[in-house]
Amino acid sequence: MHHRPPYDTNANKKPTNVSVNGDLLRQAKSLKINLSQVLEQRLIEIVRDKQRELWLAENQKAMEDYNTYVQRNGVFSDGFKQF
């Protein structure tokens, strides 16, 4: 299943400054790790996870209410089951 990125993939790249452990940075450079690419990929994962957490928190009551309704009344297709 392919998910849409949680950001505008056409947005311009912006330079930024980050502070990183010096030895870790040295090792990453010696291994030719593209820091921008690694940071961007990890940020995508973190943003997606945080957005998912927020959505679940914001919608938890509605999901609980729906589950209660289904437990009491079943789902709309119960009368159509052929198995």
mmCIF file of the N, C-alpha and C atoms, coordinates in Angstrom:
data_MODEL
# 
_entry.id   MODEL 
# 
loop_
_atom_site.group_PDB 
_atom_site.id 
_atom_site.type_symbol 
_atom_site.label_atom_id 
_atom_site.label_alt_id 
_atom_site.label_comp_id 
_atom_site.label_asym_id 
_atom_site.label_entity_id 
_atom_site.label_seq_id 
_atom_site.pdbx_PDB_ins_code 
_atom_site.Cartn_x 
_atom_site.Cartn_y 
_atom_site.Cartn_z 
_atom_site.occupancy 
_atom_site.B_iso_or_equiv 
_atom_site.pdbx_formal_charge 
_atom_site.auth_seq_id 
_atom_site.auth_comp_id 
_atom_site.auth_asym_id 
_atom_site.auth_atom_id 
_atom_site.pdbx_PDB_model_num 
ATOM 1   N N  . MET A 1 1  ? 0.843   -1.174  0.000  1.00 0.00 ? 1  MET A N  1 
ATOM 2   C CA . MET A 1 1  ? 0.000   0.000   0.000  1.00 0.00 ? 1  MET A CA 1 
ATOM 3   C C  . MET A 1 1  ? 0.885   1.233   0.000  1.00 0.00 ? 1  MET A C  1 
ATOM 4   N N  . HIS A 1 2  ? 0.645   2.138   -0.918 1.00 0.00 ? 2  HIS A N  1 
ATOM 5   C CA . HIS A 1 2  ? 1.447   3.353   -1.048 1.00 0.00 ? 2  HIS A CA 1 
ATOM 6   C C  . HIS A 1 2  ? 0.690   4.516   -0.421 1.00 0.00 ? 2  HIS A C  1 
ATOM 7   N N  . HIS A 1 3  ? 1.357   5.220   0.469  1.00 0.00 ? 3  HIS A N  1 
ATOM 8   C CA . HIS A 1 3  ? 0.741   6.368   1.141  1.00 0.00 ? 3  HIS A CA 1 
ATOM 9   C C  . HIS A 1 3  ? 1.264   7.664   0.544  1.00 0.00 ? 3  HIS A C  1 
ATOM 10  N N  . ARG A 1 4  ? 0.403   8.649   0.536  1.00 0.00 ? 4  ARG A N  1 
ATOM 11  C CA . ARG A 1 4  ? 0.835   9.987   0.133  1.00 0.00 ? 4  ARG A CA 1 
ATOM 12  C C  . ARG A 1 4  ? 1.814   10.524  1.160  1.00 0.00 ? 4  ARG A C  1 
ATOM 13  N N  . PRO A 1 5  ? 2.845   11.220  0.714  1.00 0.00 ? 5  PRO A N  1 
ATOM 14  C CA . PRO A 1 5  ? 3.762   11.842  1.679  1.00 0.00 ? 5  PRO A CA 1 
ATOM 15  C C  . PRO A 1 5  ? 3.004   12.859  2.540  1.00 0.00 ? 5  PRO A C  1 
ATOM 16  N N  . PRO A 1 6  ? 3.406   13.018  3.797  1.00 0.00 ? 6  PRO A N  1 
ATOM 17  C CA . PRO A 1 6  ? 2.714   13.943  4.701  1.00 0.00 ? 6  PRO A CA 1 
ATOM 18  C C  . PRO A 1 6  ? 3.170   15.397  4.534  1.00 0.00 ? 6  PRO A C  1 
ATOM 19  N N  . TYR A 1 7  ? 3.644   15.736  3.324  1.00 0.00 ? 7  TYR A N  1 
ATOM 20  C CA . TYR A 1 7  ? 4.154   17.086  3.090  1.00 0.00 ? 7  TYR A CA 1 
ATOM 21  C C  . TYR A 1 7  ? 4.094   17.376  1.596  1.00 0.00 ? 7  TYR A C  1 
ATOM 22  N N  . ASP A 1 8  ? 4.319   18.621  1.240  1.00 0.00 ? 8  ASP A N  1 
ATOM 23  C CA . ASP A 1 8  ? 4.317   19.034  -0.166 1.00 0.00 ? 8  ASP A CA 1 
ATOM 24  C C  . ASP A 1 8  ? 5.660   18.664  -0.791 1.00 0.00 ? 8  ASP A C  1 
ATOM 25  N N  . THR A 1 9  ? 5.660   17.645  -1.634 1.00 0.00 ? 9  THR A N  1 
ATOM 26  C CA . THR A 1 9  ? 6.907   17.170  -2.237 1.00 0.00 ? 9  THR A CA 1 
ATOM 27  C C  . THR A 1 9  ? 7.467   18.155  -3.261 1.00 0.00 ? 9  THR A C  1 
ATOM 28  N N  . ASN A 1 10 ? 6.670   19.137  -3.656 1.00 0.00 ? 10 ASN A N  1 
ATOM 29  C CA . ASN A 1 10 ? 7.137   20.140  -4.621 1.00 0.00 ? 10 ASN A CA 1 
ATOM 30  C C  . ASN A 1 10 ? 7.691   21.392  -3.954 1.00 0.00 ? 10 ASN A C  1 
ATOM 31  N N  . ALA A 1 11 ? 7.648   21.449  -2.633 1.00 0.00 ? 11 ALA A N  1 
ATOM 32  C CA . ALA A 1 11 ? 8.164   22.620  -1.917 1.00 0.00 ? 11 ALA A CA 1 
ATOM 33  C C  . ALA A 1 11 ? 9.676   22.719  -2.119 1.00 0.00 ? 11 ALA A C  1 
ATOM 34  N N  . ASN A 1 12 ? 10.161  23.942  -2.135 1.00 0.00 ? 12 ASN A N  1 
ATOM 35  C CA . ASN A 1 12 ? 11.605  24.180  -2.284 1.00 0.00 ? 12 ASN A CA 1 
ATOM 36  C C  . ASN A 1 12 ? 12.363  23.641  -1.087 1.00 0.00 ? 12 ASN A C  1 
ATOM 37  N N  . LYS A 1 13 ? 13.582  23.207  -1.335 1.00 0.00 ? 13 LYS A N  1 
ATOM 38  C CA . LYS A 1 13 ? 14.478  22.795  -0.252 1.00 0.00 ? 13 LYS A CA 1 
ATOM 39  C C  . LYS A 1 13 ? 14.963  24.050  0.454  1.00 0.00 ? 13 LYS A C  1 
ATOM 40  N N  . LYS A 1 14 ? 15.077  23.978  1.762  1.00 0.00 ? 14 LYS A N  1 
ATOM 41  C CA . LYS A 1 14 ? 15.538  25.107  2.559  1.00 0.00 ? 14 LYS A CA 1 
ATOM 42  C C  . LYS A 1 14 ? 16.799  24.717  3.322  1.00 0.00 ? 14 LYS A C  1 
ATOM 43  N N  . PRO A 1 15 ? 17.832  25.535  3.248  1.00 0.00 ? 15 PRO A N  1 
ATOM 44  C CA . PRO A 1 15 ? 19.027  25.230  4.044  1.00 0.00 ? 15 PRO A CA 1 
ATOM 45  C C  . PRO A 1 15 ? 18.720  25.436  5.524  1.00 0.00 ? 15 PRO A C  1 
ATOM 46  N N  . THR A 1 16 ? 19.340  24.625  6.351  1.00 0.00 ? 16 THR A N  1 
ATOM 47  C CA . THR A 1 16 ? 19.149  24.750  7.794  1.00 0.00 ? 16 THR A CA 1 
ATOM 48  C C  . THR A 1 16 ? 20.420  24.330  8.507  1.00 0.00 ? 16 THR A C  1 
ATOM 49  N N  . ASN A 1 17 ? 20.544  24.741  9.728  1.00 0.00 ? 17 ASN A N  1 
ATOM 50  C CA . ASN A 1 17 ? 21.687  24.352  10.545 1.00 0.00 ? 17 ASN A CA 1 
ATOM 51  C C  . ASN A 1 17 ? 21.216  23.354  11.597 1.00 0.00 ? 17 ASN A C  1 
ATOM 52  N N  . VAL A 1 18 ? 21.975  22.302  11.779 1.00 0.00 ? 18 VAL A N  1 
ATOM 53  C CA . VAL A 1 18 ? 21.687  21.335  12.832 1.00 0.00 ? 18 VAL A CA 1 
ATOM 54  C C  . VAL A 1 18 ? 22.973  21.075  13.603 1.00 0.00 ? 18 VAL A C  1 
ATOM 55  N N  . SER A 1 19 ? 22.807  20.696  14.845 1.00 0.00 ? 19 SER A N  1 
ATOM 56  C CA . SER A 1 19 ? 23.963  20.335  15.663 1.00 0.00 ? 19 SER A CA 1 
ATOM 57  C C  . SER A 1 19 ? 23.991  18.823  15.795 1.00 0.00 ? 19 SER A C  1 
ATOM 58  N N  . VAL A 1 20 ? 25.159  18.245  15.493 1.00 0.00 ? 20 VAL A N  1 
ATOM 59  C CA . VAL A 1 20 ? 25.313  16.797  15.498 1.00 0.00 ? 20 VAL A CA 1 
ATOM 60  C C  . VAL A 1 20 ? 26.606  16.457  16.236 1.00 0.00 ? 20 VAL A C  1 
ATOM 61  N N  . ASN A 1 21 ? 26.607  15.348  16.931 1.00 0.00 ? 21 ASN A N  1 
ATOM 62  C CA . ASN A 1 21 ? 27.800  14.855  17.595 1.00 0.00 ? 21 ASN A CA 1 
ATOM 63  C C  . ASN A 1 21 ? 28.942  14.827  16.583 1.00 0.00 ? 21 ASN A C  1 
ATOM 64  N N  . GLY A 1 22 ? 30.062  15.426  16.938 1.00 0.00 ? 22 GLY A N  1 
ATOM 65  C CA . GLY A 1 22 ? 31.185  15.562  16.015 1.00 0.00 ? 22 GLY A CA 1 
ATOM 66  C C  . GLY A 1 22 ? 31.719  14.249  15.484 1.00 0.00 ? 22 GLY A C  1 
ATOM 67  N N  . ASP A 1 23 ? 31.868  13.255  16.363 1.00 0.00 ? 23 ASP A N  1 
ATOM 68  C CA . ASP A 1 23 ? 32.390  11.967  15.916 1.00 0.00 ? 23 ASP A CA 1 
ATOM 69  C C  . ASP A 1 23 ? 31.394  11.275  14.995 1.00 0.00 ? 23 ASP A C  1 
ATOM 70  N N  . LEU A 1 24 ? 30.131  11.369  15.318 1.00 0.00 ? 24 LEU A N  1 
ATOM 71  C CA . LEU A 1 24 ? 29.100  10.774  14.474 1.00 0.00 ? 24 LEU A CA 1 
ATOM 72  C C  . LEU A 1 24 ? 29.110  11.421  13.092 1.00 0.00 ? 24 LEU A C  1 
ATOM 73  N N  . LEU A 1 25 ? 29.245  12.737  13.059 1.00 0.00 ? 25 LEU A N  1 
ATOM 74  C CA . LEU A 1 25 ? 29.306  13.450  11.787 1.00 0.00 ? 25 LEU A CA 1 
ATOM 75  C C  . LEU A 1 25 ? 30.531  13.025  10.979 1.00 0.00 ? 25 LEU A C  1 
ATOM 76  N N  . ARG A 1 26 ? 31.662  12.908  11.638 1.00 0.00 ? 26 ARG A N  1 
ATOM 77  C CA . ARG A 1 26 ? 32.890  12.485  10.959 1.00 0.00 ? 26 ARG A CA 1 
ATOM 78  C C  . ARG A 1 26 ? 32.712  11.097  10.342 1.00 0.00 ? 26 ARG A C  1 
ATOM 79  N N  . GLN A 1 27 ? 32.137  10.178  11.116 1.00 0.00 ? 27 GLN A N  1 
ATOM 80  C CA . GLN A 1 27 ? 31.929  8.825   10.607 1.00 0.00 ? 27 GLN A CA 1 
ATOM 81  C C  . GLN A 1 27 ? 30.944  8.811   9.438  1.00 0.00 ? 27 GLN A C  1 
ATOM 82  N N  . ALA A 1 28 ? 29.873  9.572   9.558  1.00 0.00 ? 28 ALA A N  1 
ATOM 83  C CA . ALA A 1 28 ? 28.884  9.632   8.472  1.00 0.00 ? 28 ALA A CA 1 
ATOM 84  C C  . ALA A 1 28 ? 29.531  10.148  7.192  1.00 0.00 ? 28 ALA A C  1 
ATOM 85  N N  . LYS A 1 29 ? 30.334  11.200  7.322  1.00 0.00 ? 29 LYS A N  1 
ATOM 86  C CA . LYS A 1 29 ? 31.012  11.749  6.143  1.00 0.00 ? 29 LYS A CA 1 
ATOM 87  C C  . LYS A 1 29 ? 31.978  10.738  5.547  1.00 0.00 ? 29 LYS A C  1 
ATOM 88  N N  . SER A 1 30 ? 32.727  10.035  6.408  1.00 0.00 ? 30 SER A N  1 
ATOM 89  C CA . SER A 1 30 ? 33.690  9.053   5.891  1.00 0.00 ? 30 SER A CA 1 
ATOM 90  C C  . SER A 1 30 ? 32.978  7.891   5.193  1.00 0.00 ? 30 SER A C  1 
ATOM 91  N N  . LEU A 1 31 ? 31.733  7.637   5.559  1.00 0.00 ? 31 LEU A N  1 
ATOM 92  C CA . LEU A 1 31 ? 30.944  6.576   4.923  1.00 0.00 ? 31 LEU A CA 1 
ATOM 93  C C  . LEU A 1 31 ? 30.110  7.114   3.755  1.00 0.00 ? 31 LEU A C  1 
ATOM 94  N N  . LYS A 1 32 ? 30.335  8.394   3.435  1.00 0.00 ? 32 LYS A N  1 
ATOM 95  C CA . LYS A 1 32 ? 29.641  9.055   2.326  1.00 0.00 ? 32 LYS A CA 1 
ATOM 96  C C  . LYS A 1 32 ? 28.116  8.994   2.469  1.00 0.00 ? 32 LYS A C  1 
ATOM 97  N N  . ILE A 1 33 ? 27.640  9.192   3.714  1.00 0.00 ? 33 ILE A N  1 
ATOM 98  C CA . ILE A 1 33 ? 26.199  9.234   3.985  1.00 0.00 ? 33 ILE A CA 1 
ATOM 99  C C  . ILE A 1 33 ? 25.696  10.632  3.662  1.00 0.00 ? 33 ILE A C  1 
ATOM 100 N N  . ASN A 1 34 ? 24.661  10.710  2.866  1.00 0.00 ? 34 ASN A N  1 
ATOM 101 C CA . ASN A 1 34 ? 24.049  11.985  2.498  1.00 0.00 ? 34 ASN A CA 1 
ATOM 102 C C  . ASN A 1 34 ? 23.158  12.428  3.657  1.00 0.00 ? 34 ASN A C  1 
ATOM 103 N N  . LEU A 1 35 ? 23.665  13.369  4.450  1.00 0.00 ? 35 LEU A N  1 
ATOM 104 C CA . LEU A 1 35 ? 22.950  13.792  5.651  1.00 0.00 ? 35 LEU A CA 1 
ATOM 105 C C  . LEU A 1 35 ? 21.591  14.400  5.340  1.00 0.00 ? 35 LEU A C  1 
ATOM 106 N N  . SER A 1 36 ? 21.501  15.208  4.299  1.00 0.00 ? 36 SER A N  1 
ATOM 107 C CA . SER A 1 36 ? 20.225  15.831  3.943  1.00 0.00 ? 36 SER A CA 1 
ATOM 108 C C  . SER A 1 36 ? 19.187  14.764  3.596  1.00 0.00 ? 36 SER A C  1 
ATOM 109 N N  . GLN A 1 37 ? 19.603  13.790  2.826  1.00 0.00 ? 37 GLN A N  1 
ATOM 110 C CA . GLN A 1 37 ? 18.683  12.732  2.412  1.00 0.00 ? 37 GLN A CA 1 
ATOM 111 C C  . GLN A 1 37 ? 18.230  11.895  3.608  1.00 0.00 ? 37 GLN A C  1 
ATOM 112 N N  . VAL A 1 38 ? 19.164  11.554  4.481  1.00 0.00 ? 38 VAL A N  1 
ATOM 113 C CA . VAL A 1 38 ? 18.834  10.751  5.662  1.00 0.00 ? 38 VAL A CA 1 
ATOM 114 C C  . VAL A 1 38 ? 17.909  11.531  6.598  1.00 0.00 ? 38 VAL A C  1 
ATOM 115 N N  . LEU A 1 39 ? 18.214  12.785  6.827  1.00 0.00 ? 39 LEU A N  1 
ATOM 116 C CA . LEU A 1 39 ? 17.380  13.608  7.706  1.00 0.00 ? 39 LEU A CA 1 
ATOM 117 C C  . LEU A 1 39 ? 15.978  13.749  7.128  1.00 0.00 ? 39 LEU A C  1 
ATOM 118 N N  . GLU A 1 40 ? 15.875  14.036  5.847  1.00 0.00 ? 40 GLU A N  1 
ATOM 119 C CA . GLU A 1 40 ? 14.565  14.212  5.223  1.00 0.00 ? 40 GLU A CA 1 
ATOM 120 C C  . GLU A 1 40 ? 13.746  12.931  5.303  1.00 0.00 ? 40 GLU A C  1 
ATOM 121 N N  . GLN A 1 41 ? 14.356  11.792  5.016  1.00 0.00 ? 41 GLN A N  1 
ATOM 122 C CA . GLN A 1 41 ? 13.634  10.517  5.072  1.00 0.00 ? 41 GLN A CA 1 
ATOM 123 C C  . GLN A 1 41 ? 13.148  10.227  6.484  1.00 0.00 ? 41 GLN A C  1 
ATOM 124 N N  . ARG A 1 42 ? 14.000  10.467  7.453  1.00 0.00 ? 42 ARG A N  1 
ATOM 125 C CA . ARG A 1 42 ? 13.602  10.204  8.849  1.00 0.00 ? 42 ARG A CA 1 
ATOM 126 C C  . ARG A 1 42 ? 12.529  11.183  9.296  1.00 0.00 ? 42 ARG A C  1 
ATOM 127 N N  . LEU A 1 43 ? 12.613  12.430  8.879  1.00 0.00 ? 43 LEU A N  1 
ATOM 128 C CA . LEU A 1 43 ? 11.577  13.405  9.226  1.00 0.00 ? 43 LEU A CA 1 
ATOM 129 C C  . LEU A 1 43 ? 10.227  13.011  8.638  1.00 0.00 ? 43 LEU A C  1 
ATOM 130 N N  . ILE A 1 44 ? 10.236  12.473  7.429  1.00 0.00 ? 44 ILE A N  1 
ATOM 131 C CA . ILE A 1 44 ? 8.993   11.990  6.823  1.00 0.00 ? 44 ILE A CA 1 
ATOM 132 C C  . ILE A 1 44 ? 8.359   10.945  7.732  1.00 0.00 ? 44 ILE A C  1 
ATOM 133 N N  . GLU A 1 45 ? 9.152   10.006  8.195  1.00 0.00 ? 45 GLU A N  1 
ATOM 134 C CA . GLU A 1 45 ? 8.640   8.946   9.069  1.00 0.00 ? 45 GLU A CA 1 
ATOM 135 C C  . GLU A 1 45 ? 8.107   9.515   10.378 1.00 0.00 ? 45 GLU A C  1 
ATOM 136 N N  . ILE A 1 46 ? 8.853   10.429  10.981 1.00 0.00 ? 46 ILE A N  1 
ATOM 137 C CA . ILE A 1 46 ? 8.452   11.011  12.264 1.00 0.00 ? 46 ILE A CA 1 
ATOM 138 C C  . ILE A 1 46 ? 7.183   11.838  12.106 1.00 0.00 ? 46 ILE A C  1 
ATOM 139 N N  . VAL A 1 47 ? 7.118   12.665  11.063 1.00 0.00 ? 47 VAL A N  1 
ATOM 140 C CA . VAL A 1 47 ? 5.923   13.490  10.827 1.00 0.00 ? 47 VAL A CA 1 
ATOM 141 C C  . VAL A 1 47 ? 4.710   12.596  10.597 1.00 0.00 ? 47 VAL A C  1 
ATOM 142 N N  . ARG A 1 48 ? 4.860   11.570  9.780  1.00 0.00 ? 48 ARG A N  1 
ATOM 143 C CA . ARG A 1 48 ? 3.739   10.649  9.516  1.00 0.00 ? 48 ARG A CA 1 
ATOM 144 C C  . ARG A 1 48 ? 3.273   9.991   10.816 1.00 0.00 ? 48 ARG A C  1 
ATOM 145 N N  . ASP A 1 49 ? 4.215   9.524   11.638 1.00 0.00 ? 49 ASP A N  1 
ATOM 146 C CA . ASP A 1 49 ? 3.851   8.882   12.908 1.00 0.00 ? 49 ASP A CA 1 
ATOM 147 C C  . ASP A 1 49 ? 3.133   9.848   13.841 1.00 0.00 ? 49 ASP A C  1 
ATOM 148 N N  . LYS A 1 50 ? 3.627   11.061  13.941 1.00 0.00 ? 50 LYS A N  1 
ATOM 149 C CA . LYS A 1 50 ? 2.996   12.061  14.817 1.00 0.00 ? 50 LYS A CA 1 
ATOM 150 C C  . LYS A 1 50 ? 1.613   12.438  14.312 1.00 0.00 ? 50 LYS A C  1 
ATOM 151 N N  . GLN A 1 51 ? 1.462   12.592  12.993 1.00 0.00 ? 51 GLN A N  1 
ATOM 152 C CA . GLN A 1 51 ? 0.148   12.900  12.429 1.00 0.00 ? 51 GLN A CA 1 
ATOM 153 C C  . GLN A 1 51 ? -0.831  11.764  12.714 1.00 0.00 ? 51 GLN A C  1 
ATOM 154 N N  . ARG A 1 52 ? -0.366  10.523  12.598 1.00 0.00 ? 52 ARG A N  1 
ATOM 155 C CA . ARG A 1 52 ? -1.212  9.364   12.894 1.00 0.00 ? 52 ARG A CA 1 
ATOM 156 C C  . ARG A 1 52 ? -1.637  9.378   14.359 1.00 0.00 ? 52 ARG A C  1 
ATOM 157 N N  . GLU A 1 53 ? -0.689  9.641   15.261 1.00 0.00 ? 53 GLU A N  1 
ATOM 158 C CA . GLU A 1 53 ? -1.000  9.711   16.696 1.00 0.00 ? 53 GLU A CA 1 
ATOM 159 C C  . GLU A 1 53 ? -2.043  10.784  16.975 1.00 0.00 ? 53 GLU A C  1 
ATOM 160 N N  . LEU A 1 54 ? -1.864  11.964  16.375 1.00 0.00 ? 54 LEU A N  1 
ATOM 161 C CA . LEU A 1 54 ? -2.823  13.050  16.577 1.00 0.00 ? 54 LEU A CA 1 
ATOM 162 C C  . LEU A 1 54 ? -4.201  12.684  16.046 1.00 0.00 ? 54 LEU A C  1 
ATOM 163 N N  . TRP A 1 55 ? -4.253  12.075  14.849 1.00 0.00 ? 55 TRP A N  1 
ATOM 164 C CA . TRP A 1 55 ? -5.529  11.692  14.264 1.00 0.00 ? 55 TRP A CA 1 
ATOM 165 C C  . TRP A 1 55 ? -6.246  10.689  15.160 1.00 0.00 ? 55 TRP A C  1 
ATOM 166 N N  . LEU A 1 56 ? -5.509  9.694   15.648 1.00 0.00 ? 56 LEU A N  1 
ATOM 167 C CA . LEU A 1 56 ? -6.117  8.691   16.520 1.00 0.00 ? 56 LEU A CA 1 
ATOM 168 C C  . LEU A 1 56 ? -6.633  9.326   17.805 1.00 0.00 ? 56 LEU A C  1 
ATOM 169 N N  . ALA A 1 57 ? -5.861  10.230  18.388 1.00 0.00 ? 57 ALA A N  1 
ATOM 170 C CA . ALA A 1 57 ? -6.298  10.895  19.617 1.00 0.00 ? 57 ALA A CA 1 
ATOM 171 C C  . ALA A 1 57 ? -7.542  11.744  19.359 1.00 0.00 ? 57 ALA A C  1 
ATOM 172 N N  . GLU A 1 58 ? -7.564  12.461  18.244 1.00 0.00 ? 58 GLU A N  1 
ATOM 173 C CA . GLU A 1 58 ? -8.697  13.329  17.928 1.00 0.00 ? 58 GLU A CA 1 
ATOM 174 C C  . GLU A 1 58 ? -9.959  12.544  17.586 1.00 0.00 ? 58 GLU A C  1 
ATOM 175 N N  . ASN A 1 59 ? -9.791  11.322  17.096 1.00 0.00 ? 59 ASN A N  1 
ATOM 176 C CA . ASN A 1 59 ? -10.933 10.534  16.634 1.00 0.00 ? 59 ASN A CA 1 
ATOM 177 C C  . ASN A 1 59 ? -11.261 9.339   17.527 1.00 0.00 ? 59 ASN A C  1 
ATOM 178 N N  . GLN A 1 60 ? -10.586 9.209   18.646 1.00 0.00 ? 60 GLN A N  1 
ATOM 179 C CA . GLN A 1 60 ? -10.793 8.059   19.511 1.00 0.00 ? 60 GLN A CA 1 
ATOM 180 C C  . GLN A 1 60 ? -12.237 7.967   20.004 1.00 0.00 ? 60 GLN A C  1 
ATOM 181 N N  . LYS A 1 61 ? -12.819 9.065   20.428 1.00 0.00 ? 61 LYS A N  1 
ATOM 182 C CA . LYS A 1 61 ? -14.195 9.039   20.937 1.00 0.00 ? 61 LYS A CA 1 
ATOM 183 C C  . LYS A 1 61 ? -15.155 8.575   19.857 1.00 0.00 ? 61 LYS A C  1 
ATOM 184 N N  . ALA A 1 62 ? -14.998 9.085   18.637 1.00 0.00 ? 62 ALA A N  1 
ATOM 185 C CA . ALA A 1 62 ? -15.889 8.675   17.545 1.00 0.00 ? 62 ALA A CA 1 
ATOM 186 C C  . ALA A 1 62 ? -15.741 7.186   17.256 1.00 0.00 ? 62 ALA A C  1 
ATOM 187 N N  . MET A 1 63 ? -14.513 6.674   17.292 1.00 0.00 ? 63 MET A N  1 
ATOM 188 C CA . MET A 1 63 ? -14.315 5.246   17.045 1.00 0.00 ? 63 MET A CA 1 
ATOM 189 C C  . MET A 1 63 ? -14.932 4.403   18.157 1.00 0.00 ? 63 MET A C  1 
ATOM 190 N N  . GLU A 1 64 ? -14.784 4.860   19.396 1.00 0.00 ? 64 GLU A N  1 
ATOM 191 C CA . GLU A 1 64 ? -15.399 4.144   20.521 1.00 0.00 ? 64 GLU A CA 1 
ATOM 192 C C  . GLU A 1 64 ? -16.920 4.159   20.393 1.00 0.00 ? 64 GLU A C  1 
ATOM 193 N N  . ASP A 1 65 ? -17.479 5.307   20.043 1.00 0.00 ? 65 ASP A N  1 
ATOM 194 C CA . ASP A 1 65 ? -18.927 5.418   19.861 1.00 0.00 ? 65 ASP A CA 1 
ATOM 195 C C  . ASP A 1 65 ? -19.410 4.490   18.750 1.00 0.00 ? 65 ASP A C  1 
ATOM 196 N N  . TYR A 1 66 ? -18.682 4.443   17.644 1.00 0.00 ? 66 TYR A N  1 
ATOM 197 C CA . TYR A 1 66 ? -19.060 3.568   16.531 1.00 0.00 ? 66 TYR A CA 1 
ATOM 198 C C  . TYR A 1 66 ? -18.992 2.101   16.957 1.00 0.00 ? 66 TYR A C  1 
ATOM 199 N N  . ASN A 1 67 ? -17.930 1.718   17.658 1.00 0.00 ? 67 ASN A N  1 
ATOM 200 C CA . ASN A 1 67 ? -17.794 0.336   18.120 1.00 0.00 ? 67 ASN A CA 1 
ATOM 201 C C  . ASN A 1 67 ? -18.933 -0.037  19.064 1.00 0.00 ? 67 ASN A C  1 
ATOM 202 N N  . THR A 1 68 ? -19.326 0.870   19.932 1.00 0.00 ? 68 THR A N  1 
ATOM 203 C CA . THR A 1 68 ? -20.462 0.628   20.824 1.00 0.00 ? 68 THR A CA 1 
ATOM 204 C C  . THR A 1 68 ? -21.735 0.436   20.017 1.00 0.00 ? 68 THR A C  1 
ATOM 205 N N  . TYR A 1 69 ? -21.941 1.283   19.017 1.00 0.00 ? 69 TYR A N  1 
ATOM 206 C CA . TYR A 1 69 ? -23.115 1.166   18.148 1.00 0.00 ? 69 TYR A CA 1 
ATOM 207 C C  . TYR A 1 69 ? -23.140 -0.198  17.448 1.00 0.00 ? 69 TYR A C  1 
ATOM 208 N N  . VAL A 1 70 ? -22.010 -0.618  16.909 1.00 0.00 ? 70 VAL A N  1 
ATOM 209 C CA . VAL A 1 70 ? -21.939 -1.898  16.198 1.00 0.00 ? 70 VAL A CA 1 
ATOM 210 C C  . VAL A 1 70 ? -22.193 -3.060  17.154 1.00 0.00 ? 70 VAL A C  1 
ATOM 211 N N  . GLN A 1 71 ? -21.668 -2.975  18.362 1.00 0.00 ? 71 GLN A N  1 
ATOM 212 C CA . GLN A 1 71 ? -21.909 -4.035  19.343 1.00 0.00 ? 71 GLN A CA 1 
ATOM 213 C C  . GLN A 1 71 ? -23.392 -4.157  19.659 1.00 0.00 ? 71 GLN A C  1 
ATOM 214 N N  . ARG A 1 72 ? -24.086 -3.042  19.733 1.00 0.00 ? 72 ARG A N  1 
ATOM 215 C CA . ARG A 1 72 ? -25.520 -3.046  20.064 1.00 0.00 ? 72 ARG A CA 1 
ATOM 216 C C  . ARG A 1 72 ? -26.400 -3.382  18.867 1.00 0.00 ? 72 ARG A C  1 
ATOM 217 N N  . ASN A 1 73 ? -26.029 -2.861  17.687 1.00 0.00 ? 73 ASN A N  1 
ATOM 218 C CA . ASN A 1 73 ? -26.921 -2.928  16.540 1.00 0.00 ? 73 ASN A CA 1 
ATOM 219 C C  . ASN A 1 73 ? -26.395 -3.740  15.364 1.00 0.00 ? 73 ASN A C  1 
ATOM 220 N N  . GLY A 1 74 ? -25.160 -4.164  15.406 1.00 0.00 ? 74 GLY A N  1 
ATOM 221 C CA . GLY A 1 74 ? -24.563 -4.839  14.265 1.00 0.00 ? 74 GLY A CA 1 
ATOM 222 C C  . GLY A 1 74 ? -24.195 -3.826  13.190 1.00 0.00 ? 74 GLY A C  1 
ATOM 223 N N  . VAL A 1 75 ? -23.741 -4.335  12.043 1.00 0.00 ? 75 VAL A N  1 
ATOM 224 C CA . VAL A 1 75 ? -23.394 -3.449  10.938 1.00 0.00 ? 75 VAL A CA 1 
ATOM 225 C C  . VAL A 1 75 ? -24.490 -3.508  9.883  1.00 0.00 ? 75 VAL A C  1 
ATOM 226 N N  . PHE A 1 76 ? -24.522 -2.516  9.020  1.00 0.00 ? 76 PHE A N  1 
ATOM 227 C CA . PHE A 1 76 ? -25.608 -2.395  8.047  1.00 0.00 ? 76 PHE A CA 1 
ATOM 228 C C  . PHE A 1 76 ? -25.755 -3.616  7.152  1.00 0.00 ? 76 PHE A C  1 
ATOM 229 N N  . SER A 1 77 ? -24.687 -4.366  6.921  1.00 0.00 ? 77 SER A N  1 
ATOM 230 C CA . SER A 1 77 ? -24.738 -5.493  5.983  1.00 0.00 ? 77 SER A CA 1 
ATOM 231 C C  . SER A 1 77 ? -25.088 -6.823  6.647  1.00 0.00 ? 77 SER A C  1 
ATOM 232 N N  . ASP A 1 78 ? -25.337 -6.821  7.955  1.00 0.00 ? 78 ASP A N  1 
ATOM 233 C CA . ASP A 1 78 ? -25.611 -8.089  8.637  1.00 0.00 ? 78 ASP A CA 1 
ATOM 234 C C  . ASP A 1 78 ? -26.750 -8.875  7.993  1.00 0.00 ? 78 ASP A C  1 
ATOM 235 N N  . GLY A 1 79 ? -27.779 -8.217  7.521  1.00 0.00 ? 79 GLY A N  1 
ATOM 236 C CA . GLY A 1 79 ? -28.920 -8.894  6.927  1.00 0.00 ? 79 GLY A CA 1 
ATOM 237 C C  . GLY A 1 79 ? -28.641 -9.447  5.544  1.00 0.00 ? 79 GLY A C  1 
ATOM 238 N N  . PHE A 1 80 ? -27.511 -9.098  4.958  1.00 0.00 ? 80 PHE A N  1 
ATOM 239 C CA . PHE A 1 80 ? -27.204 -9.517  3.579  1.00 0.00 ? 80 PHE A CA 1 
ATOM 240 C C  . PHE A 1 80 ? -26.161 -10.636 3.514  1.00 0.00 ? 80 PHE A C  1 
ATOM 241 N N  . LYS A 1 81 ? -25.654 -11.085 4.645  1.00 0.00 ? 81 LYS A N  1 
ATOM 242 C CA . LYS A 1 81 ? -24.606 -12.104 4.648  1.00 0.00 ? 81 LYS A CA 1 
ATOM 243 C C  . LYS A 1 81 ? -25.128 -13.383 3.999  1.00 0.00 ? 81 LYS A C  1 
ATOM 244 N N  . GLN A 1 82 ? -24.330 -13.986 3.146  1.00 0.00 ? 82 GLN A N  1 
ATOM 245 C CA . GLN A 1 82 ? -24.674 -15.233 2.486  1.00 0.00 ? 82 GLN A CA 1 
ATOM 246 C C  . GLN A 1 82 ? -23.821 -16.391 2.981  1.00 0.00 ? 82 GLN A C  1 
ATOM 247 N N  . PHE A 1 83 ? -23.038 -16.194 4.014  1.00 0.00 ? 83 PHE A N  1 
ATOM 248 C CA . PHE A 1 83 ? -22.157 -17.249 4.506  1.00 0.00 ? 83 PHE A CA 1 
ATOM 249 C C  . PHE A 1 83 ? -22.375 -17.492 5.970  1.00 0.00 ? 83 PHE A C  1 
# 
